[in-house]
Amino acid sequence: MDAVPDLIDEMTHNEHLSNQWLEITPGRLTGLKDFSTIIGMIINILYLCFARRKYHYVELDIDDWVLDSIQYLGYI
């Protein structure tokens, strides 16, 4: 019974979101979260696979295409 006010607030919030011009349903929100997780994994994999150390591990060396890819994926 203590959780009823929170449940009512969540239902009201979901109803408000479903009446917007850009309808954000719980299914779409889950899809957006999954999409952002995949983009984050791709960014991390690019960094881990293509980053190298040079000058006896003093500087980090990353190819320009990797940096550009990470930047564009960050914008997405």
N, CA, C and O atoms as CSV, one atom per row, in Angstrom:
chain,resi,resn,atom,element,x,y,z
A,1,MET,N,N,0.815,-1.198,0.000
A,1,MET,CA,C,0.000,0.000,0.000
A,1,MET,C,C,0.859,1.263,0.000
A,1,MET,O,O,0.414,2.319,-0.450
A,2,ASP,N,N,2.083,1.155,0.501
A,2,ASP,CA,C,2.937,2.334,0.547
A,2,ASP,C,C,3.382,2.765,-0.846
A,2,ASP,O,O,3.696,3.937,-1.055
A,3,ALA,N,N,3.413,1.839,-1.798
A,3,ALA,CA,C,3.901,2.140,-3.147
A,3,ALA,C,C,2.808,2.692,-4.060
A,3,ALA,O,O,3.102,3.069,-5.194
A,4,VAL,N,N,1.572,2.752,-3.607
A,4,VAL,CA,C,0.464,3.203,-4.451
A,4,VAL,C,C,0.656,4.638,-4.943
A,4,VAL,O,O,0.437,4.877,-6.130
A,5,PRO,N,N,1.049,5.606,-4.116
A,5,PRO,CA,C,1.245,6.962,-4.648
A,5,PRO,C,C,2.324,7.022,-5.741
A,5,PRO,O,O,2.177,7.758,-6.717
A,6,ASP,N,N,3.393,6.258,-5.579
A,6,ASP,CA,C,4.429,6.244,-6.605
A,6,ASP,C,C,3.905,5.637,-7.898
A,6,ASP,O,O,4.238,6.118,-8.981
A,7,LEU,N,N,3.106,4.608,-7.806
A,7,LEU,CA,C,2.530,3.967,-8.981
A,7,LEU,C,C,1.585,4.924,-9.706
A,7,LEU,O,O,1.581,4.989,-10.936
A,8,ILE,N,N,0.799,5.653,-8.951
A,8,ILE,CA,C,-0.124,6.633,-9.544
A,8,ILE,C,C,0.666,7.739,-10.240
A,8,ILE,O,O,0.299,8.162,-11.336
A,9,ASP,N,N,1.740,8.210,-9.619
A,9,ASP,CA,C,2.580,9.226,-10.254
A,9,ASP,C,C,3.183,8.714,-11.556
A,9,ASP,O,O,3.230,9.439,-12.549
A,10,GLU,N,N,3.643,7.468,-11.553
A,10,GLU,CA,C,4.229,6.893,-12.768
A,10,GLU,C,C,3.183,6.755,-13.867
A,10,GLU,O,O,3.469,7.027,-15.033
A,11,MET,N,N,1.984,6.337,-13.507
A,11,MET,CA,C,0.917,6.205,-14.496
A,11,MET,C,C,0.536,7.565,-15.070
A,11,MET,O,O,0.291,7.683,-16.271
A,12,THR,N,N,0.485,8.579,-14.236
A,12,THR,CA,C,0.188,9.930,-14.708
A,12,THR,C,C,1.282,10.432,-15.629
A,12,THR,O,O,0.994,11.053,-16.653
A,13,HIS,N,N,2.520,10.176,-15.285
A,13,HIS,CA,C,3.653,10.590,-16.113
A,13,HIS,C,C,3.610,9.883,-17.468
A,13,HIS,O,O,3.810,10.522,-18.501
A,14,ASN,N,N,3.355,8.578,-17.478
A,14,ASN,CA,C,3.249,7.834,-18.742
A,14,ASN,C,C,2.091,8.333,-19.596
A,14,ASN,O,O,2.208,8.402,-20.819
A,15,GLU,N,N,0.987,8.677,-18.966
A,15,GLU,CA,C,-0.151,9.219,-19.706
A,15,GLU,C,C,0.194,10.568,-20.323
A,15,GLU,O,O,-0.194,10.852,-21.457
A,16,HIS,N,N,0.916,11.391,-19.589
A,16,HIS,CA,C,1.337,12.696,-20.109
A,16,HIS,C,C,2.277,12.515,-21.309
A,16,HIS,O,O,2.157,13.234,-22.301
A,17,LEU,N,N,3.205,11.566,-21.222
A,17,LEU,CA,C,4.134,11.318,-22.321
A,17,LEU,C,C,3.423,10.770,-23.556
A,17,LEU,O,O,3.807,11.082,-24.683
A,18,SER,N,N,2.397,9.962,-23.350
A,18,SER,CA,C,1.709,9.363,-24.492
A,18,SER,C,C,0.836,10.372,-25.227
A,18,SER,O,O,0.406,10.087,-26.345
A,19,ASN,N,N,0.555,11.538,-24.651
A,19,ASN,CA,C,-0.268,12.552,-25.300
A,19,ASN,C,C,0.558,13.650,-25.977
A,19,ASN,O,O,-0.014,14.604,-26.505
A,20,GLN,N,N,1.862,13.537,-25.974
A,20,GLN,CA,C,2.714,14.529,-26.607
A,20,GLN,C,C,2.704,14.340,-28.125
A,20,GLN,O,O,2.258,13.305,-28.621
A,21,TRP,N,N,3.195,15.339,-28.860
A,21,TRP,CA,C,3.243,15.226,-30.322
A,21,TRP,C,C,4.253,14.171,-30.752
A,21,TRP,O,O,4.085,13.550,-31.802
A,22,LEU,N,N,5.295,13.961,-29.964
A,22,LEU,CA,C,6.232,12.878,-30.178
A,22,LEU,C,C,5.976,11.864,-29.074
A,22,LEU,O,O,6.458,12.018,-27.951
A,23,GLU,N,N,5.227,10.846,-29.396
A,23,GLU,CA,C,4.789,9.902,-28.381
A,23,GLU,C,C,5.939,9.001,-27.946
A,23,GLU,O,O,6.516,8.275,-28.756
A,24,ILE,N,N,6.263,9.058,-26.664
A,24,ILE,CA,C,7.315,8.224,-26.095
A,24,ILE,C,C,6.643,7.169,-25.223
A,24,ILE,O,O,6.261,7.421,-24.080
A,25,THR,N,N,6.516,6.007,-25.792
A,25,THR,CA,C,5.903,4.910,-25.053
A,25,THR,C,C,6.997,4.157,-24.303
A,25,THR,O,O,8.176,4.315,-24.618
A,26,PRO,N,N,6.630,3.346,-23.323
A,26,PRO,CA,C,7.655,2.556,-22.622
A,26,PRO,C,C,8.447,1.651,-23.571
A,26,PRO,O,O,9.638,1.426,-23.356
A,27,GLY,N,N,7.798,1.131,-24.616
A,27,GLY,CA,C,8.505,0.304,-25.592
A,27,GLY,C,C,9.542,1.093,-26.374
A,27,GLY,O,O,10.654,0.614,-26.597
A,28,ARG,N,N,9.182,2.303,-26.791
A,28,ARG,CA,C,10.136,3.161,-27.507
A,28,ARG,C,C,11.276,3.595,-26.598
A,28,ARG,O,O,12.425,3.679,-27.033
A,29,LEU,N,N,10.965,3.868,-25.351
A,29,LEU,CA,C,11.999,4.265,-24.406
A,29,LEU,C,C,12.995,3.132,-24.197
A,29,LEU,O,O,14.201,3.368,-24.119
A,30,THR,N,N,12.502,1.920,-24.108
A,30,THR,CA,C,13.391,0.765,-23.988
A,30,THR,C,C,14.247,0.612,-25.235
A,30,THR,O,O,15.434,0.301,-25.136
A,31,GLY,N,N,13.658,0.828,-26.412
A,31,GLY,CA,C,14.411,0.767,-27.656
A,31,GLY,C,C,15.503,1.820,-27.725
A,31,GLY,O,O,16.615,1.538,-28.173
A,32,LEU,N,N,15.191,3.034,-27.282
A,32,LEU,CA,C,16.196,4.100,-27.260
A,32,LEU,C,C,17.336,3.780,-26.308
A,32,LEU,O,O,18.496,4.061,-26.607
A,33,LYS,N,N,17.012,3.197,-25.172
A,33,LYS,CA,C,18.053,2.804,-24.214
A,33,LYS,C,C,18.940,1.716,-24.797
A,33,LYS,O,O,20.161,1.761,-24.642
A,34,ASP,N,N,18.337,0.738,-25.467
A,34,ASP,CA,C,19.116,-0.332,-26.096
A,34,ASP,C,C,20.012,0.228,-27.199
A,34,ASP,O,O,21.173,-0.163,-27.319
A,35,PHE,N,N,19.472,1.146,-28.002
A,35,PHE,CA,C,20.247,1.763,-29.072
A,35,PHE,C,C,21.444,2.529,-28.517
A,35,PHE,O,O,22.548,2.426,-29.052
A,36,SER,N,N,21.235,3.292,-27.456
A,36,SER,CA,C,22.344,4.057,-26.881
A,36,SER,C,C,23.383,3.139,-26.250
A,36,SER,O,O,24.573,3.453,-26.254
A,37,THR,N,N,22.944,2.010,-25.709
A,37,THR,CA,C,23.888,1.035,-25.159
A,37,THR,C,C,24.756,0.444,-26.263
A,37,THR,O,O,25.962,0.275,-26.082
A,38,ILE,N,N,24.155,0.130,-27.400
A,38,ILE,CA,C,24.913,-0.422,-28.527
A,38,ILE,C,C,25.911,0.598,-29.061
A,38,ILE,O,O,27.052,0.245,-29.358
A,39,ILE,N,N,25.499,1.862,-29.189
A,39,ILE,CA,C,26.406,2.911,-29.650
A,39,ILE,C,C,27.577,3.057,-28.679
A,39,ILE,O,O,28.722,3.186,-29.110
A,40,GLY,N,N,27.305,3.038,-27.386
A,40,GLY,CA,C,28.367,3.128,-26.387
A,40,GLY,C,C,29.328,1.954,-26.457
A,40,GLY,O,O,30.535,2.126,-26.290
A,41,MET,N,N,28.798,0.758,-26.703
A,41,MET,CA,C,29.667,-0.406,-26.836
A,41,MET,C,C,30.562,-0.296,-28.065
A,41,MET,O,O,31.734,-0.667,-28.016
A,42,ILE,N,N,30.014,0.212,-29.168
A,42,ILE,CA,C,30.820,0.381,-30.385
A,42,ILE,C,C,31.934,1.389,-30.142
A,42,ILE,O,O,33.066,1.167,-30.571
A,43,ILE,N,N,31.634,2.490,-29.464
A,43,ILE,CA,C,32.656,3.498,-29.155
A,43,ILE,C,C,33.766,2.872,-28.306
A,43,ILE,O,O,34.947,3.070,-28.591
A,44,ASN,N,N,33.403,2.130,-27.281
A,44,ASN,CA,C,34.412,1.508,-26.411
A,44,ASN,C,C,35.241,0.464,-27.146
A,44,ASN,O,O,36.449,0.371,-26.928
A,45,ILE,N,N,34.609,-0.320,-28.011
A,45,ILE,CA,C,35.347,-1.328,-28.768
A,45,ILE,C,C,36.331,-0.669,-29.723
A,45,ILE,O,O,37.468,-1.123,-29.850
A,46,LEU,N,N,35.905,0.406,-30.401
A,46,LEU,CA,C,36.823,1.126,-31.285
A,46,LEU,C,C,38.026,1.647,-30.510
A,46,LEU,O,O,39.166,1.534,-30.961
A,47,TYR,N,N,37.764,2.211,-29.353
A,47,TYR,CA,C,38.856,2.766,-28.555
A,47,TYR,C,C,39.804,1.670,-28.071
A,47,TYR,O,O,41.024,1.815,-28.149
A,48,LEU,N,N,39.240,0.589,-27.578
A,48,LEU,CA,C,40.077,-0.481,-27.039
A,48,LEU,C,C,40.882,-1.200,-28.122
A,48,LEU,O,O,42.019,-1.605,-27.882
A,49,CYS,N,N,40.304,-1.357,-29.297
A,49,CYS,CA,C,40.984,-2.124,-30.350
A,49,CYS,C,C,42.023,-1.303,-31.111
A,49,CYS,O,O,43.008,-1.866,-31.588
A,50,PHE,N,N,41.832,0.003,-31.238
A,50,PHE,CA,C,42.680,0.783,-32.124
A,50,PHE,C,C,43.563,1.820,-31.424
A,50,PHE,O,O,44.335,2.507,-32.093
A,51,ALA,N,N,43.471,1.948,-30.117
A,51,ALA,CA,C,44.343,2.880,-29.391
A,51,ALA,C,C,45.678,2.194,-29.113
A,51,ALA,O,O,45.723,1.048,-28.668
A,52,ARG,N,N,46.746,2.910,-29.381
A,52,ARG,CA,C,48.088,2.366,-29.153
A,52,ARG,C,C,48.900,3.373,-28.344
A,52,ARG,O,O,48.624,4.573,-28.346
A,53,ARG,N,N,49.897,2.853,-27.661
A,53,ARG,CA,C,50.832,3.719,-26.932
A,53,ARG,C,C,52.105,3.852,-27.756
A,53,ARG,O,O,52.541,2.890,-28.388
A,54,LYS,N,N,52.696,5.029,-27.750
A,54,LYS,CA,C,53.970,5.201,-28.438
A,54,LYS,C,C,54.915,5.989,-27.542
A,54,LYS,O,O,54.505,6.546,-26.524
A,55,TYR,N,N,56.149,6.026,-27.924
A,55,TYR,CA,C,57.202,6.681,-27.143
A,55,TYR,C,C,57.271,6.096,-25.747
A,55,TYR,O,O,57.265,6.825,-24.755
A,56,HIS,N,N,57.337,4.782,-25.679
A,56,HIS,CA,C,57.447,4.070,-24.397
A,56,HIS,C,C,56.284,4.404,-23.460
A,56,HIS,O,O,56.481,4.676,-22.275
A,57,TYR,N,N,55.088,4.376,-24.007
A,57,TYR,CA,C,53.847,4.584,-23.252
A,57,TYR,C,C,53.711,5.979,-22.669
A,57,TYR,O,O,53.067,6.159,-21.636
A,58,VAL,N,N,54.309,6.970,-23.320
A,58,VAL,CA,C,54.159,8.347,-22.859
A,58,VAL,C,C,52.929,8.985,-23.490
A,58,VAL,O,O,52.193,9.704,-22.814
A,59,GLU,N,N,52.691,8.730,-24.794
A,59,GLU,CA,C,51.573,9.339,-25.513
A,59,GLU,C,C,50.651,8.257,-26.060
A,59,GLU,O,O,51.079,7.138,-26.345
A,60,LEU,N,N,49.399,8.608,-26.199
A,60,LEU,CA,C,48.411,7.716,-26.772
A,60,LEU,C,C,48.281,8.028,-28.254
A,60,LEU,O,O,48.130,9.192,-28.624
A,61,ASP,N,N,48.335,7.010,-29.113
A,61,ASP,CA,C,48.255,7.192,-30.556
A,61,ASP,C,C,46.984,6.525,-31.076
A,61,ASP,O,O,46.816,5.310,-30.973
A,62,ILE,N,N,46.098,7.341,-31.634
A,62,ILE,CA,C,44.853,6.835,-32.200
A,62,ILE,C,C,44.735,7.386,-33.615
A,62,ILE,O,O,44.939,8.578,-33.847
A,63,ASP,N,N,44.403,6.506,-34.558
A,63,ASP,CA,C,44.243,6.947,-35.945
A,63,ASP,C,C,43.115,7.974,-36.048
A,63,ASP,O,O,42.179,7.986,-35.249
A,64,ASP,N,N,43.238,8.833,-37.061
A,64,ASP,CA,C,42.244,9.893,-37.239
A,64,ASP,C,C,40.848,9.339,-37.530
A,64,ASP,O,O,39.850,9.879,-37.052
A,65,TRP,N,N,40.781,8.264,-38.311
A,65,TRP,CA,C,39.458,7.720,-38.637
A,65,TRP,C,C,38.756,7.172,-37.391
A,65,TRP,O,O,37.529,7.197,-37.303
A,66,VAL,N,N,39.537,6.680,-36.435
A,66,VAL,CA,C,38.933,6.175,-35.192
A,66,VAL,C,C,38.391,7.342,-34.370
A,66,VAL,O,O,37.286,7.271,-33.834
A,67,LEU,N,N,39.168,8.407,-34.276
A,67,LEU,CA,C,38.708,9.585,-33.536
A,67,LEU,C,C,37.466,10.188,-34.187
A,67,LEU,O,O,36.530,10.590,-33.495
A,68,ASP,N,N,37.461,10.250,-35.523
A,68,ASP,CA,C,36.289,10.778,-36.220
A,68,ASP,C,C,35.073,9.887,-36.006
A,68,ASP,O,O,33.967,10.383,-35.790
A,69,SER,N,N,35.275,8.569,-36.064
A,69,SER,CA,C,34.162,7.642,-35.846
A,69,SER,C,C,33.592,7.783,-34.443
A,69,SER,O,O,32.374,7.799,-34.262
A,70,ILE,N,N,34.465,7.884,-33.459
A,70,ILE,CA,C,34.016,8.051,-32.076
A,70,ILE,C,C,33.256,9.364,-31.913
A,70,ILE,O,O,32.243,9.415,-31.216
A,71,GLN,N,N,33.740,10.417,-32.549
A,71,GLN,CA,C,33.083,11.714,-32.464
A,71,GLN,C,C,31.681,11.662,-33.095
A,71,GLN,O,O,30.718,12.149,-32.503
A,72,TYR,N,N,31.570,11.080,-34.279
A,72,TYR,CA,C,30.271,11.006,-34.952
A,72,TYR,C,C,29.294,10.104,-34.207
A,72,TYR,O,O,28.105,10.411,-34.117
A,73,LEU,N,N,29.794,8.995,-33.677
A,73,LEU,CA,C,28.919,8.131,-32.888
A,73,LEU,C,C,28.480,8.838,-31.600
A,73,LEU,O,O,27.369,8.613,-31.120
A,74,GLY,N,N,29.335,9.680,-31.046
A,74,GLY,CA,C,28.946,10.459,-29.874
A,74,GLY,C,C,27.841,11.447,-30.183
A,74,GLY,O,O,26.973,11.695,-29.346
A,75,TYR,N,N,27.866,12.018,-31.392
A,75,TYR,CA,C,26.780,12.925,-31.797
A,75,TYR,C,C,25.461,12.191,-31.940
A,75,TYR,O,O,24.399,12.717,-31.607
A,76,ILE,N,N,25.544,10.964,-32.443
A,76,ILE,CA,C,24.306,10.172,-32.625
A,76,ILE,C,C,23.714,9.859,-31.261
A,76,ILE,O,O,22.675,9.205,-31.174
